[in-house]
Amino acid sequence: MSKLKFRSIFLSDIHLGSKGCQSKLLLEALACGTPLAAYPVTGPKDLIVNGVNGFTDDNLLNAIDQAVKVPSSGCIDFASRFTWDKVAEQFKNALVPKSLESSYKNSSRPYLSIWR
């Protein structure tokens, strides 16, 4: 009897209004080593690097065929770049632009002390 090799992939189905949750789902799939297959639309096309962590294509069947060839290690490596430390850094930079941060280093304002 021949052995069948099964490979899981995550099929992205974008729904309007759920783009924030969609990105989280995509990252969770990648963190588990699951390659992504999706249409090249906002969300998936921002995260998927063809051949590295999945595949996007206007023809979803082609995206699936290509995604199953993607190694799990590429998915995990890509997802590992998204850490809580980086989220905190981005949040901090959104609140206090780097150009202003240096001018507040000697500030006596206690709420700015967390940025030092």
C-alpha positions in Angstrom: 0.0 0.0 0.0 1.4 3.4 -0.8 1.9 6.0 1.8 0.0 9.3 1.5 1.7 12.4 2.7 -0.7 15.0 4.2 0.3 18.6 4.6 -1.8 21.2 6.3 -2.1 24.7 5.0 -4.1 27.7 6.2 -6.6 29.0 3.6 -7.2 32.7 4.1 -10.8 33.8 3.5 -11.0 37.6 4.0 -14.2 39.1 5.4 -14.7 42.8 5.4 -14.3 44.3 8.8 -12.2 41.5 10.3 -8.8 42.5 9.0 -7.3 43.0 12.5 -8.3 39.5 13.6 -7.3 38.0 10.2 -3.7 39.1 10.6 -3.5 37.5 14.1 -5.0 34.3 12.7 -2.4 34.3 9.9 0.5 34.8 12.4 -0.8 32.0 14.7 -0.9 29.6 11.7 2.6 30.6 10.8 3.9 30.2 14.4 2.6 26.6 14.2 4.6 26.0 11.0 1.5 26.1 8.8 2.1 27.8 5.4 -0.6 30.1 4.1 -2.5 30.2 0.8 -4.5 33.2 0.0 -5.7 35.7 -2.6 -3.3 38.7 -2.9 -5.4 41.1 -0.9 -4.7 43.5 2.0 -3.8 41.4 5.0 -2.4 38.2 3.5 -0.3 40.1 0.9 1.2 42.1 3.7 2.4 39.0 5.6 2.9 36.3 3.0 6.3 36.1 1.2 5.7 33.8 -1.7 7.8 30.6 -1.3 9.0 31.6 2.3 5.8 31.3 4.4 3.1 30.5 1.9 1.8 31.8 -1.4 -0.6 34.3 -2.7 -2.2 34.1 -6.2 -5.3 35.3 -8.0 -5.9 31.6 -8.6 -6.4 30.0 -5.2 -5.7 26.5 -6.4 -2.3 27.6 -7.7 -1.7 29.3 -4.3 -2.5 26.0 -2.6 -0.3 24.0 -4.9 2.6 26.3 -4.2 2.0 26.6 -0.4 2.2 22.9 0.2 5.8 23.1 -1.0 6.8 25.6 1.6 8.8 24.2 4.5 7.4 24.7 8.0 10.7 26.2 9.2 10.2 29.2 7.0 6.8 29.8 8.5 8.1 29.6 12.1 11.1 31.8 11.4 8.9 34.4 9.8 6.4 34.4 12.7 9.2 34.6 15.3 9.9 38.1 14.1 6.7 39.3 15.7 7.3 39.5 19.4 5.6 41.4 22.3 8.8 43.4 22.7 8.5 44.7 19.2 4.8 45.5 19.7 5.7 47.5 22.8 8.5 49.3 20.9 6.1 50.2 18.0 3.5 51.4 20.5 6.1 53.5 22.3 7.3 55.1 19.1 3.7 55.9 18.1 3.2 57.8 21.4 6.6 59.5 21.6 8.3 60.0 18.2 12.1 59.5 18.4 12.7 63.1 17.4 11.0 64.2 20.7 12.3 61.5 22.9 15.8 62.9 23.3 14.4 66.3 24.3 12.5 64.7 27.2 15.4 62.8 28.7 16.0 65.4 31.4 12.3 66.0 31.9 10.8 65.9 35.4 7.5 64.7 34.1 7.0 61.2 35.7 4.9 59.9 32.8 7.8 60.3 30.5 10.2 58.4 32.7 9.1 55.0 31.2 10.7 56.0 27.9 14.2 56.4 29.3 
